[in-house]
Amino acid sequence: MFKIAKATVAAPLMPGSLDLTHRSQEMLAQFSVSEAWAGEFSSGIIRLGDWSSMLHGLSAQECGLLSLLRCYDPKDRGHILALFEQATTLSSSFCFSTTIMMPNSLRQPVFCMGESSGVEEKFSGSMAGVFIFPRFKLEGANQTASRQQAQAS
């Protein structure tokens, strides 16, 4: 899934949509780890939190876009790069999902939602968003497929 839209087209916040009940927060934490991230166009630096940098397999909390892209499934890198390029030319909202390729051959799913702003001003602009990491890792594609087939039987 790779989506981008003008920031003004985004769905309006519904009354109470930001009020997470204690139960909603528990469920979110049970099934995922989520963390905010931010990027500055002037420096090209993306700032990740502790969990995001660790789950991406990066040694530092600050990185460039190419360092981030190298963590992702090679099939998705071009699409994700295109999303970020579009977001740097027009203030917009975007989202994508992919997998992080781990050195131990496991794959960590990740969802990203974000928005860019200030693009119209010369030499400025930034991005902010959230990464959501489901609390499971995927094994190799063949093992996952055979497990799904076994469950379906």
Backbone as a chain_set.jsonl record, in Angstrom:
{"seq": "MFKIAKATVAAPLMPGSLDLTHRSQEMLAQFSVSEAWAGEFSSGIIRLGDWSSMLHGLSAQECGLLSLLRCYDPKDRGHILALFEQATTLSSSFCFSTTIMMPNSLRQPVFCMGESSGVEEKFSGSMAGVFIFPRFKLEGANQTASRQQAQAS", "coords": {"N": [[0.842, -1.168, 0.0], [0.716, 2.107, -0.971], [0.25, 5.397, -0.589], [-0.564, 8.804, -1.292], [-1.685, 12.111, -0.679], [-3.078, 15.388, -1.129], [-2.608, 17.637, 1.551], [-4.837, 19.103, 2.357], [-6.95, 17.516, 1.646], [-7.265, 15.517, 3.408], [-9.139, 13.476, 5.68], [-11.387, 15.01, 7.96], [-10.87, 15.492, 11.497], [-12.782, 13.571, 13.666], [-15.163, 14.328, 16.231], [-13.894, 13.5, 19.386], [-12.138, 11.62, 18.352], [-9.461, 11.697, 18.962], [-9.375, 10.998, 21.572], [-8.198, 8.536, 23.263], [-9.213, 5.7, 24.904], [-8.338, 4.046, 27.963], [-8.419, 1.301, 27.544], [-8.234, 1.151, 24.734], [-5.623, 2.096, 24.358], [-4.205, 0.063, 25.669], [-4.798, -2.136, 24.013], [-3.655, -1.284, 21.59], [-0.956, -1.186, 22.375], [-0.621, -3.88, 22.987], [-0.653, -5.155, 20.535], [1.116, -3.746, 18.91], [4.039, -1.636, 18.416], [4.438, 1.757, 18.534], [5.731, 4.824, 17.258], [6.725, 8.216, 17.033], [8.21, 10.144, 14.351], [10.402, 12.511, 12.722], [11.361, 14.795, 10.133], [13.624, 17.033, 8.504], [13.688, 19.11, 5.726], [15.685, 20.939, 5.009], [18.089, 20.011, 6.118], [18.036, 17.347, 5.501], [17.849, 15.341, 7.312], [16.431, 12.67, 9.12], [14.773, 12.094, 12.077], [14.551, 9.57, 14.352], [12.89, 7.685, 16.927], [13.889, 5.802, 19.893], [12.848, 3.097, 19.727], [12.114, 2.945, 17.009], [14.558, 3.339, 15.633], [15.986, 1.101, 16.571], [14.321, -1.056, 15.706], [14.462, -0.693, 12.987], [17.003, -1.465, 12.631], [19.082, 0.327, 12.756], [21.971, 2.115, 13.844], [21.981, 4.666, 14.866], [19.896, 7.415, 15.945], [19.422, 9.409, 14.163], [19.219, 9.771, 10.681], [19.655, 9.562, 7.106], [17.435, 9.665, 4.262], [18.125, 7.646, 2.393], [19.512, 5.784, 3.971], [17.426, 4.891, 5.566], [15.714, 3.797, 3.622], [17.249, 1.606, 2.729], [16.771, -0.299, 4.634], [14.376, -1.441, 4.022], [12.207, -3.749, 2.235], [13.501, -4.613, -0.86], [11.792, -4.562, -3.118], [9.944, -2.598, -2.536], [11.25, -0.184, -2.228], [11.547, 1.743, -4.341], [8.92, 2.688, -4.679], [8.435, 3.831, -2.156], [10.413, 5.791, -2.063], [9.475, 7.417, -4.152], [7.094, 8.331, -2.963], [8.121, 9.916, -0.839], [9.543, 11.794, -2.362], [7.44, 13.073, -3.731], [6.115, 14.18, -1.539], [7.932, 16.083, -0.769], [7.637, 18.053, -2.605], [5.091, 19.103, -2.497], [2.953, 20.074, 0.056], [1.594, 17.479, 1.83], [-0.219, 14.472, 2.748], [0.728, 11.114, 3.576], [1.101, 7.518, 3.299], [2.495, 4.267, 3.912], [3.204, 0.764, 3.707], [5.472, -1.797, 4.487], [8.151, -4.203, 4.696], [10.784, -4.622, 7.015], [13.962, -5.717, 6.355], [15.641, -8.011, 8.122], [18.904, -8.857, 9.474], [19.005, -11.522, 10.383], [17.412, -12.938, 8.707], [14.728, -12.735, 9.305], [11.675, -10.886, 8.919], [10.433, -7.703, 9.621], [7.319, -6.33, 9.835], [6.157, -3.037, 8.948], [4.31, -0.051, 9.294], [3.765, 3.158, 8.005], [2.752, 6.444, 8.532], [2.381, 9.785, 7.575], [3.015, 13.339, 7.168], [3.815, 16.146, 5.129], [4.909, 19.524, 5.428], [5.046, 23.102, 4.982], [6.332, 23.195, 2.569], [5.988, 24.938, 0.489], [7.336, 27.262, 1.127], [10.449, 28.779, 0.438], [13.473, 26.968, 0.73], [12.741, 25.549, 3.034], [10.674, 23.427, 5.042], [9.206, 20.435, 6.279], [8.743, 17.113, 7.627], [6.572, 14.959, 9.394], [5.602, 12.154, 11.31], [4.379, 8.827, 12.051], [5.574, 5.643, 12.951], [4.372, 2.352, 12.879], [4.793, -0.684, 14.322], [3.907, -3.917, 14.027], [3.629, -6.403, 16.576], [5.153, -8.767, 15.826], [7.324, -10.87, 13.93], [8.038, -11.764, 10.597], [8.803, -14.892, 9.133], [10.854, -16.387, 6.57], [9.488, -16.148, 3.212], [8.561, -18.611, 2.095], [8.21, -20.256, 4.357], [6.237, -18.817, 5.726], [4.106, -18.918, 3.903], [3.623, -21.705, 3.773], [2.829, -22.206, 6.375], [0.444, -20.715, 6.48], [-1.067, -22.164, 4.646], [-1.299, -24.582, 5.979], [-2.845, -23.815, 8.176], [-5.205, -23.194, 6.896], [-6.17, -25.632, 6.127]], "CA": [[0.0, 0.0, 0.0], [1.46, 3.349, -1.077], [-0.736, 6.443, -0.816], [-0.233, 10.191, -1.009], [-2.807, 12.995, -0.976], [-2.896, 16.757, -0.678], [-2.905, 17.732, 2.977], [-6.172, 19.663, 2.565], [-7.951, 16.515, 1.302], [-7.332, 14.532, 4.492], [-10.418, 13.412, 6.39], [-11.368, 15.836, 9.176], [-10.926, 14.765, 12.764], [-14.126, 13.407, 14.204], [-15.173, 14.629, 17.676], [-13.52, 12.378, 20.238], [-11.263, 10.65, 17.706], [-8.143, 11.718, 19.601], [-9.519, 10.538, 22.953], [-7.999, 7.092, 23.377], [-9.532, 5.166, 26.217], [-7.275, 3.208, 28.522], [-8.517, -0.003, 26.872], [-7.699, 1.311, 23.377], [-4.17, 2.191, 24.471], [-3.712, -1.272, 26.006], [-4.904, -2.978, 22.82], [-2.642, -0.813, 20.651], [0.339, -1.625, 22.889], [-0.558, -5.337, 22.945], [-0.444, -5.622, 19.173], [2.09, -2.985, 18.127], [4.862, -0.584, 18.987], [4.334, 2.917, 17.654], [6.634, 5.891, 17.661], [6.774, 9.356, 16.132], [9.463, 10.48, 13.686], [10.36, 13.836, 12.099], [12.431, 15.056, 9.178], [13.802, 18.417, 8.047], [14.15, 19.146, 4.344], [16.896, 21.738, 4.862], [19.263, 19.214, 6.472], [17.887, 15.99, 4.981], [17.956, 14.399, 8.435], [15.232, 12.087, 9.699], [15.0, 11.759, 13.485], [13.749, 8.44, 14.818], [12.946, 7.409, 18.353], [14.666, 4.626, 20.298], [12.291, 1.869, 19.173], [12.167, 2.979, 15.539], [15.928, 3.114, 15.162], [16.34, -0.281, 16.872], [13.565, -1.977, 14.861], [14.978, -0.537, 11.626], [18.362, -1.99, 12.602], [20.014, 1.443, 12.6], [22.759, 2.348, 15.055], [21.776, 6.034, 15.348], [18.519, 7.895, 15.836], [19.351, 10.315, 13.028], [19.693, 9.14, 9.459], [19.159, 10.121, 5.863], [16.395, 8.862, 3.624], [18.683, 6.437, 1.772], [19.787, 4.812, 5.035], [16.139, 4.332, 5.951], [15.227, 2.967, 2.514], [18.022, 0.356, 2.651], [16.217, -1.246, 5.609], [13.105, -1.954, 3.536], [12.131, -4.734, 1.168], [13.954, -3.985, -2.107], [10.675, -4.372, -4.058], [9.155, -1.431, -2.148], [12.071, 1.014, -2.078], [11.236, 2.735, -5.37], [7.61, 3.283, -4.375], [8.567, 4.661, -0.957], [11.187, 6.957, -2.477], [8.563, 8.268, -4.932], [6.209, 9.006, -2.008], [8.865, 10.972, -0.162], [9.829, 12.838, -3.344], [6.201, 13.834, -3.934], [5.822, 14.921, -0.314], [8.845, 17.223, -0.655], [7.282, 19.076, -3.587], [3.772, 19.631, -2.184], [2.496, 19.674, 1.394], [0.675, 16.372, 1.613], [-0.243, 13.351, 3.682], [1.118, 9.892, 2.886], [1.248, 6.317, 4.115], [2.996, 3.08, 3.225], [3.533, -0.399, 4.53], [6.519, -2.628, 3.894], [8.829, -4.995, 5.716], [12.2, -4.35, 7.265], [14.721, -6.943, 6.144], [16.55, -8.179, 9.256], [20.077, -9.677, 9.153], [18.774, -12.923, 10.736], [16.456, -13.375, 7.682], [13.354, -12.445, 9.68], [11.181, -9.643, 8.347], [9.593, -6.954, 10.554], [6.371, -5.447, 9.153], [6.095, -1.659, 9.43], [3.369, 0.867, 8.664], [4.187, 4.532, 8.206], [1.831, 7.498, 8.149], [3.03, 11.058, 7.818], [2.626, 14.488, 6.363], [4.825, 17.169, 4.919], [4.362, 20.874, 5.554], [5.998, 24.183, 4.755], [7.066, 22.945, 1.331], [5.85, 26.072, -0.414], [8.334, 28.281, 1.465], [11.768, 28.477, -0.124], [14.5, 26.439, 1.636], [12.216, 25.052, 4.303], [9.754, 22.308, 4.937], [9.493, 19.337, 7.199], [7.839, 15.977, 7.652], [6.365, 14.345, 10.698], [4.747, 10.989, 11.159], [4.445, 7.765, 13.046], [5.8, 4.263, 12.523], [3.67, 1.347, 13.671], [5.428, -1.98, 14.142], [3.172, -5.019, 14.651], [4.475, -7.169, 17.501], [5.571, -10.077, 15.333], [8.244, -10.847, 12.802], [7.719, -12.786, 9.612], [9.906, -15.728, 8.693], [10.975, -16.383, 5.111], [8.203, -16.213, 2.499], [8.121, -19.996, 1.936], [7.737, -20.746, 5.644], [4.981, -18.141, 6.026], [3.068, -19.445, 3.012], [3.26, -23.087, 4.142], [2.099, -22.132, 7.639], [-0.899, -20.264, 6.159], [-1.751, -23.255, 4.002], [-1.599, -25.571, 7.013], [-3.94, -23.305, 8.973], [-6.416, -23.189, 6.081], [-6.637, -27.016, 5.964]], "C": [[0.89, 1.235, 0.0], [0.462, 4.436, -1.449], [-0.158, 7.808, -0.502], [-1.427, 11.032, -1.409], [-2.453, 14.399, -0.531], [-3.317, 16.842, 0.781], [-4.318, 18.249, 3.216], [-7.277, 18.653, 2.278], [-8.151, 15.508, 2.429], [-8.68, 14.611, 5.201], [-10.333, 14.25, 7.663], [-11.41, 14.958, 10.423], [-12.365, 14.725, 13.238], [-14.079, 13.751, 15.689], [-14.851, 13.37, 18.482], [-12.544, 11.404, 19.621], [-9.861, 10.63, 18.308], [-8.185, 11.237, 21.048], [-9.397, 9.02, 22.994], [-8.343, 6.654, 24.795], [-8.354, 4.327, 26.694], [-7.253, 1.853, 27.815], [-7.954, 0.071, 25.462], [-6.172, 1.378, 23.396], [-3.558, 0.832, 24.794], [-3.715, -2.184, 24.78], [-3.85, -2.583, 21.791], [-1.261, -1.301, 21.082], [0.481, -3.147, 22.857], [-0.161, -5.827, 21.55], [0.629, -4.882, 18.394], [2.943, -2.083, 19.005], [4.723, 0.579, 18.023], [5.219, 4.034, 18.191], [6.666, 6.976, 16.593], [8.164, 9.509, 15.518], [9.293, 11.859, 13.048], [11.54, 13.984, 11.153], [12.439, 16.509, 8.753], [14.355, 18.398, 6.632], [15.472, 19.898, 4.199], [18.158, 20.933, 5.158], [19.224, 17.818, 5.862], [17.936, 14.925, 6.061], [16.571, 13.965, 8.903], [15.585, 11.659, 11.122], [14.003, 10.687, 13.913], [13.836, 8.356, 16.329], [13.763, 6.155, 18.619], [14.169, 3.347, 19.635], [12.427, 1.824, 17.659], [13.572, 2.721, 15.022], [16.345, 1.658, 15.413], [15.629, -1.249, 15.919], [13.916, -1.839, 13.383], [16.396, -1.111, 11.5], [19.408, -0.912, 12.397], [20.725, 1.725, 13.914], [22.558, 3.738, 15.644], [20.317, 6.43, 15.162], [18.344, 8.901, 14.709], [19.92, 9.624, 11.807], [19.169, 9.925, 8.262], [18.133, 9.177, 5.259], [16.951, 7.577, 3.026], [19.027, 5.37, 2.803], [18.509, 4.128, 5.479], [15.632, 3.374, 4.872], [15.953, 1.631, 2.422], [17.518, -0.707, 3.618], [15.023, -2.001, 5.042], [13.26, -2.988, 2.435], [12.514, -4.06, -0.147], [12.832, -3.735, -3.119], [9.906, -3.084, -3.775], [9.94, -0.122, -2.168], [11.736, 2.106, -3.091], [9.923, 3.447, -5.104], [7.705, 4.24, -3.186], [9.353, 5.925, -1.286], [10.308, 7.932, -3.257], [7.591, 9.017, -4.014], [6.911, 10.165, -1.329], [9.193, 12.111, -1.124], [8.602, 13.7, -3.597], [5.9, 14.708, -2.726], [6.76, 16.113, -0.132], [8.505, 18.333, -1.641], [5.932, 19.727, -3.312], [3.369, 19.158, -0.795], [1.39, 18.642, 1.239], [0.755, 15.363, 2.745], [0.108, 12.091, 2.903], [1.127, 8.719, 3.851], [1.822, 5.206, 3.252], [3.161, 1.954, 4.23], [4.556, -1.219, 3.758], [7.056, -3.541, 4.986], [10.281, -4.556, 5.808], [12.906, -5.685, 7.145], [15.785, -7.046, 7.233], [17.73, -9.066, 8.858], [19.871, -11.165, 9.426], [17.721, -13.565, 9.827], [14.995, -13.293, 8.119], [12.966, -11.107, 9.061], [10.23, -8.988, 9.344], [8.634, -6.074, 9.754], [6.406, -4.046, 9.768], [5.066, -0.89, 8.606], [3.863, 2.272, 8.968], [3.085, 5.461, 7.722], [2.516, 8.81, 8.469], [2.458, 12.166, 6.967], [3.805, 15.433, 6.241], [4.147, 18.52, 5.016], [5.459, 21.887, 5.288], [6.772, 24.061, 3.468], [7.053, 24.167, 0.431], [6.818, 27.215, -0.098], [9.707, 27.854, 0.957], [12.738, 28.036, 0.98], [13.958, 26.006, 2.991], [11.281, 23.885, 4.024], [10.185, 21.198, 5.874], [8.448, 18.246, 7.019], [7.704, 15.516, 9.094], [5.43, 13.166, 10.498], [4.917, 10.003, 12.289], [4.741, 6.444, 12.337], [4.995, 3.368, 13.452], [4.271, -0.006, 13.311], [4.564, -3.054, 14.802], [4.124, -5.859, 15.498], [4.672, -8.61, 17.034], [6.53, -9.862, 14.175], [7.848, -11.98, 11.877], [8.966, -13.579, 9.286], [9.968, -15.639, 7.177], [9.643, -16.631, 4.438], [7.694, -17.648, 2.371], [7.557, -20.552, 3.237], [6.396, -20.116, 6.003], [3.859, -18.729, 5.19], [2.644, -20.854, 3.427], [2.501, -23.096, 5.461], [0.662, -21.694, 7.388], [-1.708, -21.38, 5.499], [-2.16, -24.306, 5.019], [-2.776, -25.117, 7.874], [-5.25, -23.365, 8.21], [-7.001, -24.602, 5.954], [-7.515, -27.458, 7.104]], "O": [[1.732, 1.389, 0.885], [-0.117, 4.39, -2.535], [0.633, 7.962, 0.428], [-2.115, 10.708, -2.376], [-1.615, 14.579, 0.352], [-4.276, 16.19, 1.194], [-4.944, 17.86, 4.203], [-8.432, 18.898, 2.627], [-9.104, 14.73, 2.404], [-9.281, 15.68, 5.304], [-9.325, 14.209, 8.368], [-11.916, 13.837, 10.4], [-13.071, 15.733, 13.21], [-13.069, 13.498, 16.347], [-15.457, 12.317, 18.284], [-12.144, 10.444, 20.28], [-9.148, 9.637, 18.17], [-7.14, 11.086, 21.681], [-10.377, 8.305, 22.783], [-7.811, 7.191, 25.766], [-7.484, 3.952, 25.908], [-6.182, 1.322, 27.522], [-7.263, -0.851, 25.03], [-5.509, 0.783, 22.546], [-2.509, 0.483, 24.255], [-2.754, -2.914, 24.538], [-3.22, -3.45, 21.186], [-0.483, -1.775, 20.254], [1.593, -3.655, 22.714], [0.579, -6.801, 21.413], [1.023, -5.334, 17.319], [2.62, -1.808, 20.161], [4.876, 0.402, 16.814], [5.425, 4.172, 19.397], [6.638, 6.686, 15.397], [9.162, 9.065, 16.086], [8.168, 12.321, 12.855], [12.589, 13.372, 11.352], [11.389, 17.143, 8.652], [15.366, 17.75, 6.364], [16.296, 19.537, 3.358], [19.189, 21.146, 4.519], [20.264, 17.174, 5.72], [18.052, 13.737, 5.76], [15.664, 14.783, 9.06], [16.569, 10.952, 11.344], [12.788, 10.873, 13.844], [14.758, 8.9, 16.936], [14.268, 5.523, 17.691], [14.953, 2.597, 19.052], [12.805, 0.8, 17.09], [13.753, 1.961, 14.071], [16.987, 1.047, 14.56], [16.259, -2.161, 15.383], [13.692, -2.768, 12.606], [16.925, -1.229, 10.395], [20.505, -1.196, 11.917], [20.133, 1.584, 14.983], [22.92, 3.977, 16.796], [19.601, 5.861, 14.338], [17.212, 9.212, 14.339], [20.962, 8.973, 11.874], [18.347, 10.83, 8.401], [17.986, 8.035, 5.694], [16.322, 6.524, 3.136], [18.855, 4.179, 2.543], [18.501, 2.925, 5.739], [15.176, 2.272, 5.177], [15.34, 0.622, 2.075], [17.806, -1.891, 3.441], [14.69, -3.083, 5.524], [14.305, -3.088, 1.792], [11.921, -3.046, -0.515], [12.915, -2.787, -3.901], [9.28, -2.532, -4.679], [9.337, 0.951, -2.127], [11.651, 3.279, -2.725], [9.818, 4.661, -5.28], [7.126, 5.326, -3.208], [8.995, 7.013, -0.834], [10.386, 9.142, -3.045], [7.293, 10.189, -4.245], [6.369, 11.267, -1.248], [9.127, 13.278, -0.738], [8.708, 14.924, -3.671], [5.476, 15.854, -2.877], [6.423, 17.057, 0.583], [9.029, 19.44, -1.527], [5.654, 20.801, -3.844], [3.439, 17.964, -0.503], [0.372, 18.9, 0.596], [1.661, 15.395, 3.578], [-0.176, 11.999, 1.708], [1.156, 8.902, 5.068], [1.662, 5.198, 2.032], [3.244, 2.175, 5.438], [4.503, -1.314, 2.532], [6.479, -3.637, 6.07], [10.908, -4.176, 4.819], [12.498, -6.67, 7.76], [16.726, -6.253, 7.26], [17.582, -9.935, 7.999], [20.497, -11.997, 8.769], [17.196, -14.63, 10.152], [14.11, -13.733, 7.385], [13.828, -10.297, 8.722], [9.322, -9.642, 9.857], [9.081, -5.16, 9.06], [6.655, -3.892, 10.964], [4.966, -1.056, 7.39], [4.331, 2.541, 10.074], [2.55, 5.284, 6.627], [3.159, 8.943, 9.511], [1.548, 11.963, 6.163], [4.666, 15.512, 7.117], [2.958, 18.653, 4.725], [6.647, 21.573, 5.359], [7.775, 24.752, 3.284], [8.007, 24.404, -0.309], [7.091, 28.047, -0.963], [10.068, 26.68, 1.047], [12.809, 28.664, 2.037], [14.665, 26.096, 3.994], [11.141, 23.435, 2.887], [11.36, 21.05, 6.209], [7.425, 18.428, 6.36], [8.62, 15.671, 9.902], [4.569, 13.184, 9.618], [5.508, 10.297, 13.329], [4.216, 6.174, 11.257], [4.942, 3.597, 14.66], [4.261, -0.419, 12.152], [4.493, -3.1, 16.031], [5.299, -6.002, 15.159], [4.387, -9.554, 17.771], [6.54, -8.811, 13.534], [7.381, -13.028, 12.323], [10.057, -13.02, 9.175], [9.206, -14.888, 6.569], [8.759, -17.257, 5.023], [6.495, -17.88, 2.526], [6.539, -21.244, 3.225], [5.513, -20.796, 6.526], [2.778, -19.009, 5.707], [1.454, -21.169, 3.435], [1.608, -23.923, 5.645], [-0.257, -22.231, 8.007], [-2.901, -21.523, 5.765], [-3.255, -24.862, 4.93], [-3.612, -25.934, 8.262], [-6.304, -23.567, 8.814], [-8.197, -24.753, 5.702], [-7.987, -28.594, 7.116]]}, "num_chains": 1, "name": "protein.A"}
